[in-house]
Amino acid sequence: MDADVPGTVLKRERTRDAVLELIESRSPGDAIPSERSLCALLGVSRPTVRAAVDELVAAGLLVREHGRGMFVAPAKITQELVAGDRALGVPRASGAWSSRLLEFTTLQAGARVGRKLRMSPAAEIVYVARLRLVDGAPMAIEHLHIRAELVPALSAQELESGDLYEHLRTTHGVQVHEAVQGIEPTVVTRAEAGLLDVPELSPALLFERLTSDTTGRPVEYVHSLYRGDRYRIVSRLALGPAAEVAPDPEGHHPGIPPGDFAHGDAIASSTRGDIQAGA
């Protein structure tokens, strides 16, 4: 790992990805290196490694055992909200959404993100961290990884205002078509709590999304952290045949900012962990 990568948000992101790469290359119950060893391996400070490890322990991906070390957690149970080929439409969200950039740079994809986007680890991506606000109040932290060759002229203005997918379509000729998204509970770290204006270890929802274009090519990998005290998931479940009804204009597909997929594109959704639909 490049120890000189600029930006504290990006450094935490790269450290998290490196530890996730170790987890995903092992089986449940396997040990991973100690925090001290990870510091030497990744070339980052102990607090940076500890923050990444704490996040992954809270997410249920790592287990700490006193006196023994850290181990890969048991695999999570997965249940899909929508079965088969059916997909969820994405209506607009309520409230006035805006964004504030935290990081915006171009860098190599790395092994984990490269695998998700089906590209070489040495290929370039645009990495964006942004704070999402609703009516001026912080709601979520987004980490976006976009194929750099698709957006050579992507600007900060596009990332702070308007609908990103609309910008991709009209400015860059990228037609997003569908996404697969996972949702699971977690808690916020100290740094995330400061950005979201909530206490440390407050409950949150973690969204991971892989977006593809009309040819099936991965365009974007995103993971987002939404405030648990301000954000909830409501699912409409079809339990039997019914007449066609118009979608609820006040609804909102979890984790998708307003306007995204607003032109009739679809999203397939899956959940990991014990997420319950509320009403």
Number of C-alpha atoms within 10 A of each C-alpha: 13 10 12 9 11 11 13 13 16 19 19 18 16 20 24 19 17 21 21 19 15 15 20 13 10 14 14 15 14 14 19 17 14 13 18 12 13 19 18 11 12 16 15 18 14 15 12 18 25 17 17 22 22 18 19 21 19 18 19 18 19 25 21 15 9 7 6 9 13 20 22 24 20 14 13 11 9 13 15 12 17 15 11 7 6 12 17 16 17 24 22 19 19 14 12 11 21 22 23 17 16 17 17 17 12 15 15 16 25 20 15 17 21 20 12 14 22 13 17 14 16 12 14 19 26 21 23 21 24 21 22 23 18 15 11 12 14 21 24 26 24 23 20 18 24 22 22 20 11 15 18 11 10 15 11 13 11 16 19 17 13 16 19 16 19 20 19 17 13 10 13 15 12 18 19 25 19 20 22 16 22 21 23 18 19 22 25 27 17 15 13 19 16 12 15 22 12 17 14 15 15 16 17 21 24 23 21 19 22 19 20 21 15 12 9 12 13 20 23 23 23 20 19 22 26 26 23 19 12 10 14 16 16 14 15 11 9 8 6 5 6 7 4 6 6 5 10 9 11 10 16 20 19 20 24 18 20 21 17 20 24 15 14 11 17 18 22 20 21 17 19 17 16 13 15 10 12 9 8
